[in-house]
């Protein structure tokens, strides 16, 4: 295997971080909807915490994308 092949495989693996982020955001969305259904009066607090969690989960996907782009276009 040459260096280009290894870089392409590594870029593909780096993109897989988006799968983890998607699963995490999906689970968090389901639990948020469930929590708001149980306690509608706490929806403001729940949504605030949810958005912080989604931002943190999405940042891992963005880091994976950046790493894969660096590996592809270096």
N, CA, C and O atoms as a Maestro MAE file, in Angstrom:
{
 s_m_m2io_version
 :::
 2.0.0
}

f_m_ct {
 s_m_title
 :::
 protein
 m_atom[296] {
  # First column is atom index #
  i_m_mmod_type
  r_m_x_coord
  r_m_y_coord
  r_m_z_coord
  i_m_residue_number
  s_m_chain_name
  s_m_pdb_residue_name
  s_m_pdb_atom_name
  i_m_atomic_number
  :::
  1 25 0.847 -1.190 0.000 1 A "UNK " " N  " 7
  2 3 0.000 0.000 0.000 1 A "UNK " " CA " 6
  3 2 0.884 1.242 0.000 1 A "UNK " " C  " 6
  4 15 1.885 1.319 0.712 1 A "UNK " " O  " 8
  5 25 0.497 2.178 -0.792 2 A "UNK " " N  " 7
  6 3 1.257 3.419 -0.798 2 A "UNK " " CA " 6
  7 2 0.623 4.443 0.147 2 A "UNK " " C  " 6
  8 15 -0.425 4.198 0.745 2 A "UNK " " O  " 8
  9 25 1.275 5.571 0.262 3 A "UNK " " N  " 7
  10 3 0.845 6.603 1.212 3 A "UNK " " CA " 6
  11 2 -0.532 7.171 0.875 3 A "UNK " " C  " 6
  12 15 -1.304 7.488 1.780 3 A "UNK " " O  " 8
  13 25 -0.844 7.302 -0.396 4 A "UNK " " N  " 7
  14 3 -2.142 7.843 -0.801 4 A "UNK " " CA " 6
  15 2 -3.282 6.907 -0.409 4 A "UNK " " C  " 6
  16 15 -4.334 7.362 0.040 4 A "UNK " " O  " 8
  17 25 -3.079 5.626 -0.575 5 A "UNK " " N  " 7
  18 3 -4.122 4.659 -0.204 5 A "UNK " " CA " 6
  19 2 -4.409 4.698 1.285 5 A "UNK " " C  " 6
  20 15 -5.565 4.654 1.706 5 A "UNK " " O  " 8
  21 25 -3.361 4.780 2.073 6 A "UNK " " N  " 7
  22 3 -3.529 4.835 3.528 6 A "UNK " " CA " 6
  23 2 -4.255 6.112 3.935 6 A "UNK " " C  " 6
  24 15 -5.105 6.084 4.825 6 A "UNK " " O  " 8
  25 25 -3.925 7.238 3.284 7 A "UNK " " N  " 7
  26 3 -4.598 8.499 3.593 7 A "UNK " " CA " 6
  27 2 -6.081 8.435 3.239 7 A "UNK " " C  " 6
  28 15 -6.915 8.970 3.970 7 A "UNK " " O  " 8
  29 25 -6.414 7.788 2.132 8 A "UNK " " N  " 7
  30 3 -7.821 7.673 1.738 8 A "UNK " " CA " 6
  31 2 -8.603 6.781 2.696 8 A "UNK " " C  " 6
  32 15 -9.751 7.080 3.025 8 A "UNK " " O  " 8
  33 25 -7.995 5.695 3.141 9 A "UNK " " N  " 7
  34 3 -8.658 4.828 4.116 9 A "UNK " " CA " 6
  35 2 -8.854 5.564 5.432 9 A "UNK " " C  " 6
  36 15 -9.913 5.462 6.051 9 A "UNK " " O  " 8
  37 25 -7.837 6.305 5.863 10 A "UNK " " N  " 7
  38 3 -7.944 7.068 7.109 10 A "UNK " " CA " 6
  39 2 -9.016 8.145 7.005 10 A "UNK " " C  " 6
  40 15 -9.723 8.410 7.978 10 A "UNK " " O  " 8
  41 25 -9.144 8.769 5.838 11 A "UNK " " N  " 7
  42 3 -10.188 9.778 5.647 11 A "UNK " " CA " 6
  43 2 -11.566 9.146 5.745 11 A "UNK " " C  " 6
  44 15 -12.481 9.735 6.321 11 A "UNK " " O  " 8
  45 25 -11.719 7.959 5.191 12 A "UNK " " N  " 7
  46 3 -13.000 7.255 5.301 12 A "UNK " " CA " 6
  47 2 -13.343 6.904 6.730 12 A "UNK " " C  " 6
  48 15 -14.499 7.013 7.139 12 A "UNK " " O  " 8
  49 25 -12.353 6.485 7.493 13 A "UNK " " N  " 7
  50 3 -12.579 6.161 8.904 13 A "UNK " " CA " 6
  51 2 -12.927 7.426 9.689 13 A "UNK " " C  " 6
  52 15 -13.768 7.385 10.586 13 A "UNK " " O  " 8
  53 25 -12.285 8.546 9.356 14 A "UNK " " N  " 7
  54 3 -12.566 9.799 10.058 14 A "UNK " " CA " 6
  55 2 -14.000 10.257 9.815 14 A "UNK " " C  " 6
  56 15 -14.617 10.850 10.700 14 A "UNK " " O  " 8
  57 25 -14.529 9.992 8.642 15 A "UNK " " N  " 7
  58 3 -15.904 10.390 8.327 15 A "UNK " " CA " 6
  59 2 -16.904 9.579 9.150 15 A "UNK " " C  " 6
  60 15 -18.028 10.033 9.366 15 A "UNK " " O  " 8
  61 25 -16.522 8.403 9.606 16 A "UNK " " N  " 7
  62 3 -17.423 7.572 10.409 16 A "UNK " " CA " 6
  63 2 -17.794 8.221 11.740 16 A "UNK " " C  " 6
  64 15 -18.735 7.780 12.400 16 A "UNK " " O  " 8
  65 25 -17.067 9.262 12.141 17 A "UNK " " N  " 7
  66 3 -17.452 9.959 13.372 17 A "UNK " " CA " 6
  67 2 -18.834 10.590 13.227 17 A "UNK " " C  " 6
  68 15 -19.515 10.829 14.225 17 A "UNK " " O  " 8
  69 25 -19.243 10.856 12.009 18 A "UNK " " N  " 7
  70 3 -20.585 11.379 11.773 18 A "UNK " " CA " 6
  71 2 -21.671 10.384 12.138 18 A "UNK " " C  " 6
  72 15 -22.775 10.782 12.510 18 A "UNK " " O  " 8
  73 25 -21.372 9.096 12.038 19 A "UNK " " N  " 7
  74 3 -22.347 8.067 12.414 19 A "UNK " " CA " 6
  75 2 -22.615 8.130 13.917 19 A "UNK " " C  " 6
  76 15 -23.763 8.084 14.357 19 A "UNK " " O  " 8
  77 25 -21.544 8.234 14.689 20 A "UNK " " N  " 7
  78 3 -21.701 8.332 16.143 20 A "UNK " " CA " 6
  79 2 -22.453 9.582 16.550 20 A "UNK " " C  " 6
  80 15 -23.297 9.546 17.445 20 A "UNK " " O  " 8
  81 25 -22.146 10.682 15.894 21 A "UNK " " N  " 7
  82 3 -22.850 11.924 16.201 21 A "UNK " " CA " 6
  83 2 -24.328 11.814 15.845 21 A "UNK " " C  " 6
  84 15 -25.183 12.284 16.595 21 A "UNK " " O  " 8
  85 25 -24.629 11.205 14.720 22 A "UNK " " N  " 7
  86 3 -26.029 11.032 14.318 22 A "UNK " " CA " 6
  87 2 -26.806 10.167 15.290 22 A "UNK " " C  " 6
  88 15 -27.946 10.480 15.633 22 A "UNK " " O  " 8
  89 25 -26.193 9.082 15.733 23 A "UNK " " N  " 7
  90 3 -26.852 8.221 16.718 23 A "UNK " " CA " 6
  91 2 -27.074 8.959 18.034 23 A "UNK " " C  " 6
  92 15 -28.146 8.872 18.633 23 A "UNK " " O  " 8
  93 25 -26.054 9.681 18.473 24 A "UNK " " N  " 7
  94 3 -26.174 10.417 19.731 24 A "UNK " " CA " 6
  95 2 -27.253 11.485 19.680 24 A "UNK " " C  " 6
  96 15 -28.023 11.641 20.628 24 A "UNK " " O  " 8
  97 25 -27.311 12.212 18.589 25 A "UNK " " N  " 7
  98 3 -28.320 13.261 18.452 25 A "UNK " " CA " 6
  99 2 -29.714 12.648 18.358 25 A "UNK " " C  " 6
  100 15 -30.669 13.192 18.913 25 A "UNK " " O  " 8
  101 25 -29.835 11.532 17.669 26 A "UNK " " N  " 7
  102 3 -31.131 10.864 17.568 26 A "UNK " " CA " 6
  103 2 -31.645 10.387 18.917 26 A "UNK " " C  " 6
  104 15 -32.818 10.568 19.245 26 A "UNK " " O  " 8
  105 25 -30.766 9.781 19.690 27 A "UNK " " N  " 7
  106 3 -31.155 9.316 21.029 27 A "UNK " " CA " 6
  107 2 -31.509 10.499 21.918 27 A "UNK " " C  " 6
  108 15 -32.497 10.458 22.651 27 A "UNK " " O  " 8
  109 25 -30.699 11.556 21.851 28 A "UNK " " N  " 7
  110 3 -30.968 12.737 22.677 28 A "UNK " " CA " 6
  111 2 -32.292 13.391 22.307 28 A "UNK " " C  " 6
  112 15 -33.021 13.851 23.186 28 A "UNK " " O  " 8
  113 25 -32.611 13.437 21.025 29 A "UNK " " N  " 7
  114 3 -33.880 14.018 20.590 29 A "UNK " " CA " 6
  115 2 -35.059 13.214 21.115 29 A "UNK " " C  " 6
  116 15 -36.048 13.785 21.576 29 A "UNK " " O  " 8
  117 25 -34.960 11.905 21.049 30 A "UNK " " N  " 7
  118 3 -36.034 11.054 21.568 30 A "UNK " " CA " 6
  119 2 -36.242 11.233 23.058 30 A "UNK " " C  " 6
  120 15 -37.375 11.326 23.529 30 A "UNK " " O  " 8
  121 25 -35.148 11.282 23.796 31 A "UNK " " N  " 7
  122 3 -35.257 11.448 25.247 31 A "UNK " " CA " 6
  123 2 -35.767 12.846 25.609 31 A "UNK " " C  " 6
  124 15 -36.485 13.008 26.595 31 A "UNK " " O  " 8
  125 25 -35.398 13.852 24.813 32 A "UNK " " N  " 7
  126 3 -35.896 15.205 25.061 32 A "UNK " " CA " 6
  127 2 -37.401 15.270 24.842 32 A "UNK " " C  " 6
  128 15 -38.124 15.848 25.653 32 A "UNK " " O  " 8
  129 25 -37.872 14.682 23.756 33 A "UNK " " N  " 7
  130 3 -39.317 14.669 23.497 33 A "UNK " " CA " 6
  131 2 -40.056 13.929 24.606 33 A "UNK " " C  " 6
  132 15 -41.131 14.351 25.031 33 A "UNK " " O  " 8
  133 25 -39.484 12.835 25.069 34 A "UNK " " N  " 7
  134 3 -40.090 12.069 26.155 34 A "UNK " " CA " 6
  135 2 -40.138 12.884 27.450 34 A "UNK " " C  " 6
  136 15 -41.134 12.854 28.173 34 A "UNK " " O  " 8
  137 25 -39.064 13.606 27.732 35 A "UNK " " N  " 7
  138 3 -39.020 14.419 28.954 35 A "UNK " " CA " 6
  139 2 -40.016 15.564 28.910 35 A "UNK " " C  " 6
  140 15 -40.676 15.858 29.907 35 A "UNK " " O  " 8
  141 25 -40.127 16.215 27.751 36 A "UNK " " N  " 7
  142 3 -41.069 17.329 27.621 36 A "UNK " " CA " 6
  143 2 -42.503 16.818 27.704 36 A "UNK " " C  " 6
  144 15 -43.376 17.511 28.227 36 A "UNK " " O  " 8
  145 25 -42.755 15.615 27.193 37 A "UNK " " N  " 7
  146 3 -44.104 15.045 27.288 37 A "UNK " " CA " 6
  147 2 -44.471 14.762 28.742 37 A "UNK " " C  " 6
  148 15 -45.631 14.892 29.131 37 A "UNK " " O  " 8
  149 25 -43.486 14.376 29.536 38 A "UNK " " N  " 7
  150 3 -43.756 14.090 30.949 38 A "UNK " " CA " 6
  151 2 -43.919 15.356 31.778 38 A "UNK " " C  " 6
  152 15 -44.802 15.444 32.632 38 A "UNK " " O  " 8
  153 25 -43.044 16.348 31.514 39 A "UNK " " N  " 7
  154 3 -43.075 17.592 32.292 39 A "UNK " " CA " 6
  155 2 -43.042 18.793 31.349 39 A "UNK " " C  " 6
  156 15 -41.975 19.361 31.115 39 A "UNK " " O  " 8
  157 25 -44.178 19.184 30.814 40 A "UNK " " N  " 7
  158 3 -44.203 20.309 29.873 40 A "UNK " " CA " 6
  159 2 -43.745 21.629 30.493 40 A "UNK " " C  " 6
  160 15 -43.228 22.500 29.793 40 A "UNK " " O  " 8
  161 25 -43.931 21.775 31.797 41 A "UNK " " N  " 7
  162 3 -43.538 23.037 32.435 41 A "UNK " " CA " 6
  163 2 -42.024 23.212 32.488 41 A "UNK " " C  " 6
  164 15 -41.552 24.332 32.683 41 A "UNK " " O  " 8
  165 25 -41.256 22.153 32.324 42 A "UNK " " N  " 7
  166 3 -39.794 22.236 32.360 42 A "UNK " " CA " 6
  167 2 -39.189 22.231 30.958 42 A "UNK " " C  " 6
  168 15 -37.995 21.976 30.800 42 A "UNK " " O  " 8
  169 25 -39.994 22.507 29.954 43 A "UNK " " N  " 7
  170 3 -39.504 22.391 28.579 43 A "UNK " " CA " 6
  171 2 -38.380 23.376 28.263 43 A "UNK " " C  " 6
  172 15 -37.485 23.050 27.484 43 A "UNK " " O  " 8
  173 25 -38.408 24.559 28.843 44 A "UNK " " N  " 7
  174 3 -37.350 25.541 28.590 44 A "UNK " " CA " 6
  175 2 -35.991 25.050 29.049 44 A "UNK " " C  " 6
  176 15 -35.009 25.145 28.312 44 A "UNK " " O  " 8
  177 25 -35.931 24.527 30.262 45 A "UNK " " N  " 7
  178 3 -34.670 23.994 30.790 45 A "UNK " " CA " 6
  179 2 -34.207 22.784 29.988 45 A "UNK " " C  " 6
  180 15 -33.026 22.646 29.669 45 A "UNK " " O  " 8
  181 25 -35.155 21.914 29.670 46 A "UNK " " N  " 7
  182 3 -34.810 20.688 28.946 46 A "UNK " " CA " 6
  183 2 -34.260 21.030 27.564 46 A "UNK " " C  " 6
  184 15 -33.272 20.440 27.126 46 A "UNK " " O  " 8
  185 25 -34.888 21.970 26.883 47 A "UNK " " N  " 7
  186 3 -34.423 22.341 25.549 47 A "UNK " " CA " 6
  187 2 -33.049 22.990 25.591 47 A "UNK " " C  " 6
  188 15 -32.228 22.765 24.702 47 A "UNK " " O  " 8
  189 25 -32.794 23.791 26.614 48 A "UNK " " N  " 7
  190 3 -31.476 24.420 26.742 48 A "UNK " " CA " 6
  191 2 -30.371 23.389 26.893 48 A "UNK " " C  " 6
  192 15 -29.336 23.471 26.232 48 A "UNK " " O  " 8
  193 25 -30.599 22.426 27.760 49 A "UNK " " N  " 7
  194 3 -29.618 21.364 27.957 49 A "UNK " " CA " 6
  195 2 -29.483 20.520 26.689 49 A "UNK " " C  " 6
  196 15 -28.386 20.092 26.333 49 A "UNK " " O  " 8
  197 25 -30.602 20.289 26.016 50 A "UNK " " N  " 7
  198 3 -30.581 19.513 24.773 50 A "UNK " " CA " 6
  199 2 -29.718 20.190 23.714 50 A "UNK " " C  " 6
  200 15 -28.911 19.528 23.062 50 A "UNK " " O  " 8
  201 25 -29.876 21.497 23.535 51 A "UNK " " N  " 7
  202 3 -29.110 22.196 22.508 51 A "UNK " " CA " 6
  203 2 -27.620 22.185 22.809 51 A "UNK " " C  " 6
  204 15 -26.807 22.095 21.888 51 A "UNK " " O  " 8
  205 25 -27.248 22.274 24.073 52 A "UNK " " N  " 7
  206 3 -25.834 22.184 24.436 52 A "UNK " " CA " 6
  207 2 -25.299 20.795 24.094 52 A "UNK " " C  " 6
  208 15 -24.207 20.664 23.539 52 A "UNK " " O  " 8
  209 25 -26.065 19.767 24.423 53 A "UNK " " N  " 7
  210 3 -25.648 18.400 24.109 53 A "UNK " " CA " 6
  211 2 -25.532 18.143 22.620 53 A "UNK " " C  " 6
  212 15 -24.603 17.470 22.173 53 A "UNK " " O  " 8
  213 25 -26.464 18.670 21.854 54 A "UNK " " N  " 7
  214 3 -26.418 18.491 20.399 54 A "UNK " " CA " 6
  215 2 -25.197 19.204 19.819 54 A "UNK " " C  " 6
  216 15 -24.540 18.677 18.921 54 A "UNK " " O  " 8
  217 25 -24.892 20.387 20.322 55 A "UNK " " N  " 7
  218 3 -23.716 21.111 19.833 55 A "UNK " " CA " 6
  219 2 -22.438 20.330 20.117 55 A "UNK " " C  " 6
  220 15 -21.548 20.266 19.269 55 A "UNK " " O  " 8
  221 25 -22.344 19.743 21.296 56 A "UNK " " N  " 7
  222 3 -21.161 18.950 21.621 56 A "UNK " " CA " 6
  223 2 -21.077 17.695 20.760 56 A "UNK " " C  " 6
  224 15 -19.992 17.330 20.309 56 A "UNK " " O  " 8
  225 25 -22.195 17.038 20.530 57 A "UNK " " N  " 7
  226 3 -22.193 15.835 19.693 57 A "UNK " " CA " 6
  227 2 -21.858 16.177 18.243 57 A "UNK " " C  " 6
  228 15 -21.131 15.438 17.579 57 A "UNK " " O  " 8
  229 25 -22.379 17.275 17.766 58 A "UNK " " N  " 7
  230 3 -22.133 17.665 16.377 58 A "UNK " " CA " 6
  231 2 -20.685 18.103 16.170 58 A "UNK " " C  " 6
  232 15 -20.147 17.965 15.071 58 A "UNK " " O  " 8
  233 25 -20.058 18.624 17.212 59 A "UNK " " N  " 7
  234 3 -18.664 19.047 17.066 59 A "UNK " " CA " 6
  235 2 -17.762 17.861 16.739 59 A "UNK " " C  " 6
  236 15 -16.781 18.027 16.014 59 A "UNK " " O  " 8
  237 25 -18.064 16.669 17.253 60 A "UNK " " N  " 7
  238 3 -17.239 15.506 16.912 60 A "UNK " " CA " 6
  239 2 -17.365 15.167 15.429 60 A "UNK " " C  " 6
  240 15 -16.386 14.769 14.797 60 A "UNK " " O  " 8
  241 25 -18.551 15.321 14.879 61 A "UNK " " N  " 7
  242 3 -18.735 15.071 13.445 61 A "UNK " " CA " 6
  243 2 -17.980 16.106 12.619 61 A "UNK " " C  " 6
  244 15 -17.397 15.775 11.586 61 A "UNK " " O  " 8
  245 25 -17.990 17.339 13.067 62 A "UNK " " N  " 7
  246 3 -17.271 18.393 12.345 62 A "UNK " " CA " 6
  247 2 -15.770 18.148 12.408 62 A "UNK " " C  " 6
  248 15 -15.074 18.335 11.410 62 A "UNK " " O  " 8
  249 25 -15.258 17.729 13.571 63 A "UNK " " N  " 7
  250 3 -13.833 17.403 13.686 63 A "UNK " " CA " 6
  251 2 -13.470 16.258 12.746 63 A "UNK " " C  " 6
  252 15 -12.424 16.299 12.097 63 A "UNK " " O  " 8
  253 25 -14.313 15.251 12.668 64 A "UNK " " N  " 7
  254 3 -14.059 14.142 11.748 64 A "UNK " " CA " 6
  255 2 -14.038 14.599 10.301 64 A "UNK " " C  " 6
  256 15 -13.209 14.143 9.514 64 A "UNK " " O  " 8
  257 25 -14.948 15.499 9.947 65 A "UNK " " N  " 7
  258 3 -14.977 16.035 8.588 65 A "UNK " " CA " 6
  259 2 -13.710 16.823 8.285 65 A "UNK " " C  " 6
  260 15 -13.132 16.682 7.208 65 A "UNK " " O  " 8
  261 25 -13.281 17.645 9.226 66 A "UNK " " N  " 7
  262 3 -12.072 18.445 9.025 66 A "UNK " " CA " 6
  263 2 -10.854 17.540 8.860 66 A "UNK " " C  " 6
  264 15 -10.027 17.763 7.976 66 A "UNK " " O  " 8
  265 25 -10.744 16.526 9.704 67 A "UNK " " N  " 7
  266 3 -9.614 15.597 9.599 67 A "UNK " " CA " 6
  267 2 -9.631 14.884 8.251 67 A "UNK " " C  " 6
  268 15 -8.585 14.730 7.620 67 A "UNK " " O  " 8
  269 25 -10.796 14.453 7.809 68 A "UNK " " N  " 7
  270 3 -10.859 13.755 6.521 68 A "UNK " " CA " 6
  271 2 -10.511 14.687 5.363 68 A "UNK " " C  " 6
  272 15 -9.852 14.268 4.412 68 A "UNK " " O  " 8
  273 25 -10.942 15.939 5.431 69 A "UNK " " N  " 7
  274 3 -10.589 16.894 4.372 69 A "UNK " " CA " 6
  275 2 -9.099 17.190 4.366 69 A "UNK " " C  " 6
  276 15 -8.493 17.327 3.303 69 A "UNK " " O  " 8
  277 25 -8.508 17.288 5.549 70 A "UNK " " N  " 7
  278 3 -7.060 17.505 5.623 70 A "UNK " " CA " 6
  279 2 -6.321 16.321 5.006 70 A "UNK " " C  " 6
  280 15 -5.354 16.504 4.266 70 A "UNK " " O  " 8
  281 25 -6.779 15.109 5.313 71 A "UNK " " N  " 7
  282 3 -6.122 13.926 4.758 71 A "UNK " " CA " 6
  283 2 -6.301 13.825 3.246 71 A "UNK " " C  " 6
  284 15 -5.398 13.371 2.543 71 A "UNK " " O  " 8
  285 25 -7.449 14.242 2.747 72 A "UNK " " N  " 7
  286 3 -7.703 14.146 1.309 72 A "UNK " " CA " 6
  287 2 -6.952 15.195 0.499 72 A "UNK " " C  " 6
  288 15 -6.461 14.902 -0.592 72 A "UNK " " O  " 8
  289 25 -6.860 16.403 1.018 73 A "UNK " " N  " 7
  290 3 -6.317 17.517 0.234 73 A "UNK " " CA " 6
  291 2 -4.992 18.031 0.773 73 A "UNK " " C  " 6
  292 15 -4.723 19.230 0.714 73 A "UNK " " O  " 8
  293 25 -4.180 17.157 1.285 74 A "UNK " " N  " 7
  294 3 -2.880 17.617 1.786 74 A "UNK " " CA " 6
  295 2 -1.854 17.591 0.703 74 A "UNK " " C  " 6
  296 15 -0.699 17.944 0.939 74 A "UNK " " O  " 8
  :::
 }
 m_bond[295] {
  # First column is bond index #
  i_m_from
  i_m_to
  i_m_order
  :::
  1 1 2 1
  2 2 3 1
  3 3 4 2
  4 3 5 1
  5 5 6 1
  6 6 7 1
  7 7 8 2
  8 7 9 1
  9 9 10 1
  10 10 11 1
  11 11 12 2
  12 11 13 1
  13 13 14 1
  14 14 15 1
  15 15 16 2
  16 15 17 1
  17 17 18 1
  18 18 19 1
  19 19 20 2
  20 19 21 1
  21 21 22 1
  22 22 23 1
  23 23 24 2
  24 23 25 1
  25 25 26 1
  26 26 27 1
  27 27 28 2
  28 27 29 1
  29 29 30 1
  30 30 31 1
  31 31 32 2
  32 31 33 1
  33 33 34 1
  34 34 35 1
  35 35 36 2
  36 35 37 1
  37 37 38 1
  38 38 39 1
  39 39 40 2
  40 39 41 1
  41 41 42 1
  42 42 43 1
  43 43 44 2
  44 43 45 1
  45 45 46 1
  46 46 47 1
  47 47 48 2
  48 47 49 1
  49 49 50 1
  50 50 51 1
  51 51 52 2
  52 51 53 1
  53 53 54 1
  54 54 55 1
  55 55 56 2
  56 55 57 1
  57 57 58 1
  58 58 59 1
  59 59 60 2
  60 59 61 1
  61 61 62 1
  62 62 63 1
  63 63 64 2
  64 63 65 1
  65 65 66 1
  66 66 67 1
  67 67 68 2
  68 67 69 1
  69 69 70 1
  70 70 71 1
  71 71 72 2
  72 71 73 1
  73 73 74 1
  74 74 75 1
  75 75 76 2
  76 75 77 1
  77 77 78 1
  78 78 79 1
  79 79 80 2
  80 79 81 1
  81 81 82 1
  82 82 83 1
  83 83 84 2
  84 83 85 1
  85 85 86 1
  86 86 87 1
  87 87 88 2
  88 87 89 1
  89 89 90 1
  90 90 91 1
  91 91 92 2
  92 91 93 1
  93 93 94 1
  94 94 95 1
  95 95 96 2
  96 95 97 1
  97 97 98 1
  98 98 99 1
  99 99 100 2
  100 99 101 1
  101 101 102 1
  102 102 103 1
  103 103 104 2
  104 103 105 1
  105 105 106 1
  106 106 107 1
  107 107 108 2
  108 107 109 1
  109 109 110 1
  110 110 111 1
  111 111 112 2
  112 111 113 1
  113 113 114 1
  114 114 115 1
  115 115 116 2
  116 115 117 1
  117 117 118 1
  118 118 119 1
  119 119 120 2
  120 119 121 1
  121 121 122 1
  122 122 123 1
  123 123 124 2
  124 123 125 1
  125 125 126 1
  126 126 127 1
  127 127 128 2
  128 127 129 1
  129 129 130 1
  130 130 131 1
  131 131 132 2
  132 131 133 1
  133 133 134 1
  134 134 135 1
  135 135 136 2
  136 135 137 1
  137 137 138 1
  138 138 139 1
  139 139 140 2
  140 139 141 1
  141 141 142 1
  142 142 143 1
  143 143 144 2
  144 143 145 1
  145 145 146 1
  146 146 147 1
  147 147 148 2
  148 147 149 1
  149 149 150 1
  150 150 151 1
  151 151 152 2
  152 151 153 1
  153 153 154 1
  154 154 155 1
  155 155 156 2
  156 155 157 1
  157 157 158 1
  158 158 159 1
  159 159 160 2
  160 159 161 1
  161 161 162 1
  162 162 163 1
  163 163 164 2
  164 163 165 1
  165 165 166 1
  166 166 167 1
  167 167 168 2
  168 167 169 1
  169 169 170 1
  170 170 171 1
  171 171 172 2
  172 171 173 1
  173 173 174 1
  174 174 175 1
  175 175 176 2
  176 175 177 1
  177 177 178 1
  178 178 179 1
  179 179 180 2
  180 179 181 1
  181 181 182 1
  182 182 183 1
  183 183 184 2
  184 183 185 1
  185 185 186 1
  186 186 187 1
  187 187 188 2
  188 187 189 1
  189 189 190 1
  190 190 191 1
  191 191 192 2
  192 191 193 1
  193 193 194 1
  194 194 195 1
  195 195 196 2
  196 195 197 1
  197 197 198 1
  198 198 199 1
  199 199 200 2
  200 199 201 1
  201 201 202 1
  202 202 203 1
  203 203 204 2
  204 203 205 1
  205 205 206 1
  206 206 207 1
  207 207 208 2
  208 207 209 1
  209 209 210 1
  210 210 211 1
  211 211 212 2
  212 211 213 1
  213 213 214 1
  214 214 215 1
  215 215 216 2
  216 215 217 1
  217 217 218 1
  218 218 219 1
  219 219 220 2
  220 219 221 1
  221 221 222 1
  222 222 223 1
  223 223 224 2
  224 223 225 1
  225 225 226 1
  226 226 227 1
  227 227 228 2
  228 227 229 1
  229 229 230 1
  230 230 231 1
  231 231 232 2
  232 231 233 1
  233 233 234 1
  234 234 235 1
  235 235 236 2
  236 235 237 1
  237 237 238 1
  238 238 239 1
  239 239 240 2
  240 239 241 1
  241 241 242 1
  242 242 243 1
  243 243 244 2
  244 243 245 1
  245 245 246 1
  246 246 247 1
  247 247 248 2
  248 247 249 1
  249 249 250 1
  250 250 251 1
  251 251 252 2
  252 251 253 1
  253 253 254 1
  254 254 255 1
  255 255 256 2
  256 255 257 1
  257 257 258 1
  258 258 259 1
  259 259 260 2
  260 259 261 1
  261 261 262 1
  262 262 263 1
  263 263 264 2
  264 263 265 1
  265 265 266 1
  266 266 267 1
  267 267 268 2
  268 267 269 1
  269 269 270 1
  270 270 271 1
  271 271 272 2
  272 271 273 1
  273 273 274 1
  274 274 275 1
  275 275 276 2
  276 275 277 1
  277 277 278 1
  278 278 279 1
  279 279 280 2
  280 279 281 1
  281 281 282 1
  282 282 283 1
  283 283 284 2
  284 283 285 1
  285 285 286 1
  286 286 287 1
  287 287 288 2
  288 287 289 1
  289 289 290 1
  290 290 291 1
  291 291 292 2
  292 291 293 1
  293 293 294 1
  294 294 295 1
  295 295 296 2
  :::
 }
}
